[in-house]
Amino acid sequence: MQIGVISPQDWGWPVAAATSEEPLAGVGASPAELERRVRAATYEWLLQQFDGQVGAFHGYYRAPEQRLEPPQTVNLIAPWQLLAAYDRYHDAGLLVTACRAADWFRRHFVVTHPMSVAIGGVREGAASEDLWTKFAAEFVILCIGLQRRTGEETYLRWAQESAGFLVQSARHGFAPRYNLRTSRWEELGWQSFGRAVEACLEMERATLAPDWRERAIRWGELGLALQAADGSFYLIDGEYFNTDLAADELRALTFLFERTGRQEFLEAAQRFAGWLLAWQREDGAWPLTIDRDSNVVVPTVGPGDVPNLGIALLRLYAATGAEAYRAAAYRAFRYSLSVQAVPGSVHPYLDDPHVRWGFWSWDPYYDYTLSADQSTHHVRGMLFLLDAQSPMLTPWPS
């Protein structure tokens, strides 16, 4: 299979028909229901969050106050849903909206000045002095996704700038962030070797330059060094596991095994997957934050992280054939479906069109917000689950 992040078509999977009303075992929803949910979450919910005058997605929607927050970093991830939906529906309007959101994001959050040694770095907030490797890697993935679908070389140039920021990070001890005020690389923060691996492999695929694979391997070797004895990764300041990062770490290790044949990458992926399966709750979710001593620090769930982990587990299943990984992925997707505000469900505020078909930001409900970056992972999860059913993948895994 090909290596990619945004949609099952990036993996080379064909688009599966979604007409059957027979529920999928382990999921409880049929392909036809998944198709209806994907369409509604994209056309009826996500596009409502887009401000056409500004050219960007609102930050999130507060249901109690019926208030759309101003656009912010959500525009880094929300376009992924549009690109994944474009691969399925071939609706050029979705592609145009994704391009507008990416353009807006670059103007507001990416360092573009040609004199800057941190060119391509991405802020965590509009006024922030910190530039993060994890955001720069995601911007690379977004830009390559846009270039692959539009053919516009501008997006490849933007990807190269932010990929260059990852090169500088690696030169400085794989620093997770750079501070503009002090002009220093900082060693503490959210270390996300997985997103850097994915970005470098996307650059290799886009440019055919072998240097990018070697850079991906170096980031992956960092991951091997960071893996704890229990199999997990405690990547926030070296102390905490967080589900926000987990899918990328697992996916990256699997990709590197496939790309290099090196068993240590597969073994690391399987150790991490074993730890994840041990911590997966009965409902299919994971607690948001766990420390090195196995204390649950934040029992709240970040719902969008769960289907993203499901996608990563599906890829590991494809690489190994171990049924436990597919079963865990399906439990994750089943959980994802439970937090979508579908008509007739028990979710609150269902009479509000800015809620209906969206996904809650927190479980249990905290501030009753819904955001487009959460939605993109849920919808991508449904699309990967749908296309995993394609008869053209039989026998599966390959």
C-alpha positions in Angstrom: 0.0 0.0 0.0 1.0 3.6 -0.5 1.9 5.8 2.4 -0.4 8.8 3.3 -2.5 10.3 6.0 -5.5 12.2 4.8 -7.8 9.6 3.1 -8.0 6.0 2.2 -7.3 6.9 -1.4 -3.8 8.1 -0.2 -3.2 4.5 0.7 -4.2 3.5 -2.9 -7.5 2.0 -1.7 -10.5 2.1 -4.1 -13.7 3.9 -3.0 -16.1 1.2 -1.8 -19.8 1.1 -2.6 -21.9 2.0 0.5 -25.3 0.7 -0.3 -25.6 -2.2 2.1 -27.9 -1.7 5.1 -26.4 -4.7 6.9 -24.6 -3.5 10.1 -20.8 -4.2 10.1 -19.9 -6.7 12.9 -18.1 -4.9 15.7 -19.3 -1.5 14.6 -23.1 -1.6 14.6 -23.6 0.7 11.7 -24.0 -0.3 8.0 -22.0 1.1 5.1 -25.1 3.0 4.0 -25.5 4.6 7.4 -21.8 5.5 7.4 -22.2 7.1 4.0 -25.2 9.2 5.2 -23.2 10.3 8.3 -20.2 11.3 6.2 -22.3 13.3 3.8 -24.3 15.1 6.5 -21.2 15.8 8.6 -19.5 17.4 5.5 -22.3 19.2 3.7 -24.8 19.9 6.5 -22.4 20.5 9.4 -18.8 21.3 8.3 -19.6 23.8 5.6 -21.8 25.7 8.0 -18.7 26.4 10.0 -17.0 28.1 7.1 -17.0 31.9 6.9 -17.1 32.6 3.2 -16.2 36.3 3.6 -13.1 35.6 5.7 -12.2 32.4 3.9 -11.7 30.3 7.0 -13.4 27.9 9.4 -14.7 29.3 12.7 -12.7 28.1 15.7 -15.6 26.2 17.2 -19.3 26.5 18.0 -20.6 27.1 21.5 -24.0 25.6 21.7 -25.3 27.2 24.9 -24.6 30.7 23.6 -25.2 29.8 19.9 -21.9 31.5 19.2 -19.4 30.8 16.4 -15.9 31.7 17.6 -13.5 33.5 15.3 -11.2 31.4 13.0 -8.0 30.0 14.4 -5.8 26.9 14.2 -8.7 24.7 13.4 -8.0 25.6 9.8 -4.9 23.5 9.8 -6.9 20.2 10.2 -10.4 21.0 9.0 -9.4 21.0 5.3 -8.3 17.3 5.6 -12.0 16.4 5.9 -12.8 18.3 2.7 -9.9 16.6 0.8 -11.0 13.1 2.0 -14.6 13.9 1.0 -13.3 15.2 -2.4 -11.6 11.9 -3.0 -15.0 10.2 -2.6 -17.4 12.7 -4.2 -15.2 14.5 -6.7 -16.9 17.8 -5.7 -14.6 20.6 -6.9 -16.3 23.0 -4.4 -14.9 21.0 -1.5 -11.4 21.4 -3.0 -11.8 25.2 -3.4 -12.9 25.6 0.2 -10.0 23.5 1.4 -7.6 25.7 -0.5 -9.1 28.9 0.9 -8.8 27.6 4.5 -5.2 26.6 3.9 -4.3 29.9 2.4 -5.9 31.7 5.4 -4.0 29.5 7.8 -0.7 30.2 6.2 -1.2 34.0 6.2 -2.0 34.0 10.0 0.1 31.2 11.5 3.1 30.3 9.3 6.4 32.2 9.3 7.0 33.2 5.7 9.6 36.0 5.9 12.5 35.1 3.6 15.1 36.3 6.2 13.9 34.1 9.0 15.9 31.0 9.9 12.6 29.6 11.2 10.8 30.0 7.9 8.0 27.5 7.6 7.5 27.2 11.4 3.9 27.3 12.6 2.6 29.2 15.6 0.3 27.6 18.1 -1.7 30.9 18.3 -1.8 34.1 16.2 0.3 36.1 18.7 2.4 33.2 19.9 6.2 33.3 20.1 6.5 29.5 19.9 6.7 27.6 16.6 6.0 23.9 16.8 7.3 21.0 14.9 4.1 19.1 15.3 2.1 21.9 13.6 4.7 22.4 10.9 4.5 18.6 10.1 0.7 18.8 9.8 1.0 21.8 7.5 3.4 19.8 5.3 0.8 17.0 5.1 -2.0 19.5 4.3 0.1 21.2 1.5 1.1 17.9 -0.1 -2.5 16.8 0.1 -3.5 20.0 -1.8 -0.7 19.7 -4.3 -1.6 16.1 -5.0 -5.2 17.0 -5.8 -4.9 20.4 -7.5 -1.5 20.0 -9.2 -0.6 23.5 -8.0 3.2 23.7 -7.4 2.7 26.6 -4.9 1.5 24.1 -2.4 4.6 22.0 -2.9 6.7 25.1 -2.2 4.9 25.8 1.0 5.4 22.2 2.0 9.1 22.4 1.4 9.3 25.5 3.6 7.7 23.8 6.5 9.6 20.6 5.9 12.7 22.7 6.1 11.7 23.8 9.6 11.6 20.1 10.5 15.1 19.7 9.1 16.3 22.5 11.4 14.5 20.9 14.4 16.3 17.7 13.8 19.6 19.6 13.6 18.9 21.0 17.1 18.3 17.7 18.9 14.9 17.2 17.4 13.6 20.1 19.3 9.8 20.2 19.6 9.6 24.0 19.3 11.4 27.2 18.5 10.9 30.5 20.5 11.0 33.6 18.3 11.6 36.0 21.2 14.7 34.2 22.4 15.8 32.8 19.0 16.3 29.4 20.7 15.2 25.9 20.1 13.5 24.4 23.2 13.9 20.8 24.3 10.6 20.6 26.3 7.2 20.5 24.8 5.0 18.2 22.7 7.5 15.9 21.0 5.8 14.5 17.9 8.3 12.3 16.0 5.3 10.6 14.3 4.0 13.6 12.5 7.6 14.5 11.4 8.0 11.0 10.0 4.7 11.2 8.1 5.6 14.7 6.7 9.0 13.5 5.5 7.5 10.4 3.9 4.9 12.6 2.2 7.8 14.8 0.9 9.6 11.7 -0.4 6.5 10.7 -2.3 5.9 14.1 -3.7 9.5 14.9 -4.7 11.0 11.4 -5.2 14.1 12.7 -3.3 15.7 9.9 -1.2 16.9 12.4 1.4 13.4 12.7 2.8 13.3 9.0 3.5 16.6 9.2 5.4 15.2 12.1 7.4 12.1 10.1 8.2 14.2 7.2 9.4 16.2 9.5 11.7 13.0 10.8 13.3 11.8 7.3 13.6 15.0 6.3 15.4 14.3 9.1 17.8 11.0 7.4 18.4 12.7 4.1 19.2 14.8 5.9 21.8 11.8 7.6 23.3 9.7 4.5 23.7 9.2 3.6 27.4 9.8 0.1 28.8 6.0 -0.4 29.0 5.7 0.2 25.2 4.1 3.6 25.4 5.3 7.1 24.5 5.3 9.9 27.1 5.9 12.8 24.7 4.6 15.8 26.6 7.7 17.1 28.4 8.9 13.5 28.6 6.3 12.7 31.3 2.8 12.3 29.8 1.1 10.1 27.2 -1.7 12.0 25.3 -4.1 10.7 22.7 -3.6 13.7 20.5 -0.2 12.4 19.5 -0.7 8.7 19.6 -2.1 7.9 16.2 0.8 9.5 14.4 3.4 7.6 16.5 1.7 4.3 15.7 1.2 5.1 12.0 4.7 6.4 11.6 6.3 3.3 13.0 4.2 1.1 10.8 5.0 3.2 7.7 8.7 3.0 8.5 8.6 -0.8 8.8 6.8 -1.0 5.4 9.2 1.5 3.8 12.5 0.0 5.2 11.7 -3.6 6.2 13.4 -2.9 9.6 11.9 -5.2 12.2 12.6 -2.8 15.1 10.1 -0.4 13.7 7.4 -3.1 13.6 8.3 -4.4 17.0 8.0 -0.9 18.5 4.6 -0.4 16.8 3.4 -3.7 18.2 4.6 -2.9 21.7 2.8 0.4 21.5 -0.3 -1.2 20.1 -0.3 -3.7 22.9 -0.1 -0.9 25.5 -3.0 0.9 23.7 -5.1 -2.3 23.6 -4.6 -2.8 27.4 -5.8 0.8 28.1 -8.7 0.8 25.6 -12.0 1.2 27.5 -15.0 -1.0 27.0 -16.6 1.7 25.0 -13.6 1.9 22.6 -12.1 5.2 23.8 -8.9 6.0 25.7 -8.4 8.5 28.6 -6.8 11.7 27.3 -3.6 11.8 29.5 -1.7 9.1 31.4 1.6 9.6 33.2 4.7 7.4 33.3 3.5 5.8 36.5 0.3 4.6 34.9 -1.8 7.3 36.6 -4.7 8.6 34.6 -4.1 12.3 34.7 -7.1 13.4 32.6 -9.9 10.8 32.4 -11.8 13.0 29.9 -11.8 11.7 26.3 -10.7 13.8 23.3 -13.3 12.1 21.0 -11.5 13.0 17.7 -8.3 11.3 18.8 -10.2 7.9 19.0 -11.0 7.3 15.3 -7.6 8.7 14.4 -6.1 5.9 16.5 -8.6 3.5 14.8 -7.1 4.4 11.4 -3.6 3.8 12.7 -4.6 0.4 14.1 -6.2 -0.5 10.7 -2.8 0.1 9.1 -1.0 -2.0 11.6 -3.6 -4.8 11.0 -2.9 -4.5 7.2 0.8 -4.9 7.9 0.5 -7.8 10.3 -2.8 -9.6 9.9 -3.3 -9.6 13.7 -7.0 -9.6 14.2 -6.8 -7.9 17.6 -5.7 -4.7 15.9 -8.7 -4.7 13.6 -11.1 -5.5 16.5 -9.6 -2.6 18.5 -10.0 -0.3 15.5 -13.6 -1.2 15.1 -14.3 -0.5 18.8 -12.7 2.9 18.3 -14.9 3.6 15.3 -18.0 2.4 17.2 -17.2 5.0 19.9 -16.7 7.7 17.3 -20.2 7.1 16.0 -21.6 7.4 19.5 -20.5 11.1 19.9 -22.0 12.3 16.6 -25.1 14.5 17.3 -27.3 12.5 14.9 -31.1 13.2 14.7 -33.0 11.1 17.1 -30.1 10.5 19.4 -29.9 11.5 23.1 -27.4 14.3 22.5 -28.4 17.8 23.6 -29.1 20.8 21.4 -30.2 18.7 18.5 -32.7 21.3 17.3 -29.7 23.6 16.6 -28.5 23.2 13.0 -24.9 24.1 14.1 -25.0 21.1 16.3 -26.9 18.5 14.3 -24.5 16.0 12.6 -21.4 17.5 14.4 -19.2 15.9 17.0 -18.7 17.0 20.6 -15.2 18.3 21.6 -15.2 16.5 25.0 -16.6 13.4 26.6 -18.2 13.9 29.0 -19.6 17.2 27.8 -17.5 20.1 29.2 -18.2 23.4 27.4 -20.7 22.0 24.9 -18.5 23.0 21.9 -18.1 21.4 18.5 -15.1 22.0 16.3 -14.1 21.3 12.7 -10.8 19.7 13.6 -12.6 17.1 15.7 -15.0 16.5 12.9 -12.2 15.8 10.4 -10.8 12.8 12.3 -14.3 11.3 12.9 -15.2 11.6 9.2 -11.8 10.3 8.0 -12.4 7.3 10.4 -15.7 6.5 8.7 -14.2 6.8 5.3 -11.3 4.4 6.1 -13.8 2.0 7.7 -16.0 2.2 4.6 -13.2 1.6 2.1 -11.8 -1.2 4.2 -14.9 -3.1 3.1 -14.0 -2.8 -0.6 -14.1 -6.2 -2.3 -11.1 -5.1 -4.4 -9.0 -5.3 -1.2 -9.8 -9.1 -0.8 -7.8 -10.9 0.5 -7.1 -8.2 3.1 -4.6 -7.4 4.5 -2.2 -7.8 1.6 
